[in-house]
Amino acid sequence: MNRILITGTAGFIGYHLMQRVISTGAFVVGLDVINAYYDTAIKYDRLEQMGFAKEDIAPGKFVQSRKHAHAGFVQMDLMDAEGISRLCREYKFDTVINLAAQAGVRYSLTHPHVYADSNITGFLNILEACRHNTVEHLVFASSSSVYGLNEEIPFSTLHNVDHPMSLYAASKKANELMAHSYAHLYGLPCTGLRFFSAYGPWGRPDMALFIFTKNILEGTPIDVYNHGIMKRDFTYIDDLVEGVYRVAERPAAPDPEWGGSAPRPDTSSAPWRIYNIGNNDPVELMDFIIALEEKLGRKAIMNMLPMQPGDVPGSWADSGDLVRNFGYKPSTSVKEGISRFVDWYTAYYKI
């Protein structure tokens, strides 16, 4: 990868991936709309870490990093089809990594049109820009939420994912299908990555670990859904980003063994591939909370609640394909990952 566009770089995963790519010396441009889905202060602080000062940033303006000569940033909405295409045309990216999307299962219950705009139309604009500007590989974020009503675990890319439980999940499944159509019609290599419960420093304030830490330190209750009877395949951010980077280095290729009479759902005769990126080690939610309590030295006040609409009781990634194809295997334990997050949180908020 020589010239890379990463969308969503003011976000949690995008920020960490941008830092990873910057460290390689490759020319990289970050893109983000910097919306107010959660506090924009942490978004600007992430960008500041990469050398993009808030006072330099303006819609549509290319900003040169003050720290890295080979890194730039543009504030832009994925809905700006011409802007996205112009950016790809001007900088001739060989790789595009699309992490920009409207996140959150619960938010999709009350703001459905935002997901149609960002995750459907916005992704279409990315596909069109890649198609018309000879991008060699499009990597895009999908989600473990696509497994929906599937109860067979661990979740495998060979499983059926036709029964989403939220519009967010449906939009991510739609991205996979849209990418396949472009891979088939135009030969655009596309790789979709189903992320499993990413966590770590600089995380999103609307995510469980962030909320739990804040509330425990403040002595206020934390909401524990399904009365704590839940499992999540928590994946530490550095592990997840390393998986994304390795996949991005190798464009998807047609599967020579694929056949339409017995089609595999994760490969194709087109240059298209789907992978899970998860820790492959699900953790009970109550054990997760106990590990956080131990690190903080305080007990949580728990407000036990029923399952939320659109949520699932458990997630567990079968990441065997990544291990076999890329030598990727997460190595950070939940206890270690929580410890690193808390250290960052207390330093960031000066607690």
Residue pairs with C-beta under 8 A, 6 or more apart in sequence:
1 21
1 24
1 26
1 94
1 95
1 137
1 248
1 249
2 26
2 27
2 94
3 26
3 27
3 28
3 91
3 92
3 93
3 94
3 95
4 21
4 26
4 27
4 28
4 29
4 93
4 94
4 95
4 96
4 97
4 248
5 28
5 29
5 31
5 87
5 88
5 91
5 93
5 95
5 96
5 97
6 14
6 17
6 18
6 21
6 28
6 29
6 30
6 31
6 97
6 99
7 14
7 30
7 31
7 32
7 78
7 96
7 97
7 98
7 99
7 100
7 126
8 14
8 31
8 32
8 98
8 99
8 100
8 101
8 141
9 15
9 17
9 18
9 30
9 31
9 32
9 46
9 47
9 50
9 73
9 99
10 30
10 32
10 34
10 43
10 44
10 46
10 47
11 32
11 43
11 46
11 99
11 100
11 103
11 204
12 198
12 202
12 203
12 204
12 207
12 237
13 99
13 141
13 195
13 198
13 237
13 240
13 241
13 244
14 30
14 32
14 99
14 100
15 46
15 47
15 49
15 50
15 202
16 200
16 202
16 237
16 238
16 241
17 97
17 99
17 241
17 244
17 245
18 28
18 30
18 50
18 71
19 49
19 50
20 241
20 242
20 245
21 28
21 245
22 28
22 50
22 65
22 68
22 70
22 71
25 70
26 70
27 70
27 71
27 91
28 70
28 71
28 72
29 62
29 71
29 72
29 73
29 74
29 87
29 91
29 93
30 47
30 50
30 52
30 71
30 72
30 73
30 74
31 73
31 74
31 75
31 76
31 84
31 87
31 100
32 43
32 47
32 73
32 75
32 76
32 100
33 75
33 76
33 77
33 78
33 100
34 40
34 43
34 44
34 57
34 75
37 102
37 103
37 104
37 107
37 206
38 204
38 205
38 206
39 205
42 202
42 205
44 54
44 57
45 348
46 202
47 54
47 57
47 73
48 54
50 65
50 67
50 68
50 71
50 73
51 65
51 66
51 67
51 68
51 71
52 63
52 65
52 66
52 73
53 66
56 63
56 66
57 63
57 73
57 75
58 75
59 75
59 76
60 74
60 75
60 76
60 80
60 83
61 74
61 75
62 72
62 73
62 74
63 72
63 73
63 74
64 71
64 72
65 71
65 72
65 73
74 87
76 83
76 84
76 87
77 83
77 122
78 84
78 100
78 118
78 121
78 122
78 123
78 125
78 126
79 117
79 118
79 121
79 122
79 125
80 125
81 125
81 128
81 129
84 125
84 126
84 128
84 129
85 125
85 128
85 129
85 132
85 133
87 129
88 96
88 129
88 130
88 132
88 133
88 135
89 132
89 133
92 133
92 134
93 133
93 135
94 135
94 136
94 137
95 135
95 136
95 137
95 138
95 139
95 248
96 126
96 129
96 130
96 135
96 137
96 138
96 139
97 139
97 140
97 244
97 248
98 123
98 126
98 138
98 139
98 140
98 141
99 140
99 141
100 118
100 122
101 118
101 119
101 122
101 123
101 141
101 171
101 172
102 108
102 111
102 114
102 115
102 117
102 118
102 119
102 168
102 171
103 168
103 204
104 168
104 206
105 145
105 165
105 166
105 168
105 169
105 308
105 310
105 311
106 308
106 310
106 311
107 114
107 168
107 206
108 114
108 115
108 166
108 167
108 168
108 171
108 310
109 166
109 167
109 309
109 310
112 167
115 167
115 168
115 171
116 171
119 168
119 171
119 172
119 174
119 175
120 171
120 174
120 175
120 178
123 140
123 174
123 175
123 178
124 178
126 138
126 140
127 138
127 178
127 179
127 182
127 188
129 135
130 138
130 182
130 188
131 182
131 186
131 188
135 188
136 189
136 251
137 189
137 190
137 191
137 248
137 250
137 251
137 252
138 179
138 182
138 188
138 189
138 190
138 191
139 190
139 191
139 192
139 193
139 244
139 247
139 248
140 175
140 179
140 190
140 191
140 192
140 193
141 172
141 192
141 193
141 195
142 172
142 173
142 175
142 176
142 192
142 193
142 194
142 195
142 274
143 168
143 169
143 172
143 194
143 195
144 155
144 194
144 195
144 196
144 197
144 233
144 276
144 278
144 315
144 317
145 164
145 165
145 166
145 168
145 169
145 172
145 312
146 161
146 164
146 169
146 172
146 173
146 176
146 194
147 155
147 159
147 161
147 312
147 315
148 161
148 162
148 163
148 164
148 165
148 169
148 312
149 163
149 165
150 159
150 160
150 161
150 163
152 159
153 282
153 314
153 316
154 280
154 282
154 316
154 317
154 318
155 194
155 276
155 315
155 316
155 317
155 318
156 276
156 318
157 194
157 265
157 266
157 274
157 275
157 276
157 318
157 321
158 264
158 265
158 266
159 265
160 265
161 173
161 265
162 173
164 170
164 173
165 310
165 311
165 312
166 309
166 310
168 310
169 310
172 194
175 192
176 192
176 274
179 188
179 190
179 192
179 272
180 190
180 268
180 270
180 272
182 188
182 190
183 189
183 190
183 252
183 268
183 270
183 271
183 272
184 268
184 269
184 270
184 272
187 270
187 271
188 271
189 251
189 252
189 253
189 271
189 272
190 252
190 271
190 272
190 273
191 247
191 248
191 251
191 252
191 272
191 273
191 274
191 275
192 272
192 273
192 274
192 275
193 243
193 244
193 247
193 274
193 275
193 276
193 277
194 274
194 275
194 276
194 277
194 278
194 317
195 235
195 240
195 277
195 278
196 232
196 233
196 234
196 235
196 276
196 277
196 278
196 279
196 315
196 317
197 232
197 233
197 234
197 235
197 278
197 315
198 235
198 236
198 237
198 240
199 207
199 209
199 234
199 235
199 236
199 237
199 337
199 338
199 341
200 236
200 237
200 238
200 337
200 340
200 341
200 344
201 237
201 340
201 341
201 343
201 344
201 345
202 237
202 344
203 209
203 210
203 237
203 341
204 210
205 211
205 214
209 288
209 292
209 338
209 341
210 345
211 222
212 222
212 289
212 292
212 300
213 292
213 296
213 341
213 342
213 345
215 221
215 222
215 300
215 301
216 222
216 292
216 293
216 296
216 298
216 299
216 300
216 301
217 296
217 298
217 351
219 298
219 301
220 301
221 300
221 301
221 302
221 303
222 289
222 300
222 301
222 302
222 303
223 303
223 305
224 285
224 286
224 289
224 302
224 303
224 304
224 305
225 305
225 306
225 307
225 308
225 311
226 305
226 306
226 307
226 311
226 313
227 304
227 305
227 306
228 284
228 285
228 286
228 289
228 302
228 304
229 285
229 313
230 284
230 285
230 313
230 314
231 282
231 283
231 284
231 285
231 313
231 314
231 315
231 316
232 282
232 283
232 285
232 288
232 314
232 315
233 278
233 279
233 280
233 281
233 282
233 283
233 315
233 316
233 317
234 279
234 283
234 288
234 334
234 337
235 277
235 278
235 279
235 317
235 330
236 279
236 330
236 332
236 334
236 336
236 337
236 340
238 332
239 279
239 330
239 331
239 332
240 277
240 330
242 328
243 275
243 277
243 319
243 322
243 326
243 328
243 330
244 277
246 322
246 326
246 327
246 328
247 275
247 322
247 326
247 328
250 326
251 271
252 271
252 272
252 273
253 271
253 273
254 268
254 269
254 270
254 271
255 264
255 267
255 268
255 269
258 264
258 267
258 268
258 269
260 269
265 274
266 273
266 274
266 275
266 321
267 273
267 274
275 319
275 321
275 322
276 317
276 318
276 319
276 321
276 322
277 317
277 319
277 322
277 328
278 315
278 316
278 317
278 319
278 330
279 317
279 319
279 330
279 332
279 334
280 316
280 317
280 318
280 319
280 330
281 330
281 334
282 314
282 315
282 316
283 334
287 334
288 334
288 338
289 300
289 302
291 334
291 335
291 338
292 300
292 338
292 342
293 299
293 300
295 335
295 338
295 339
295 342
296 342
307 313
319 328
319 329
319 330
322 328
322 329
323 329
345 351
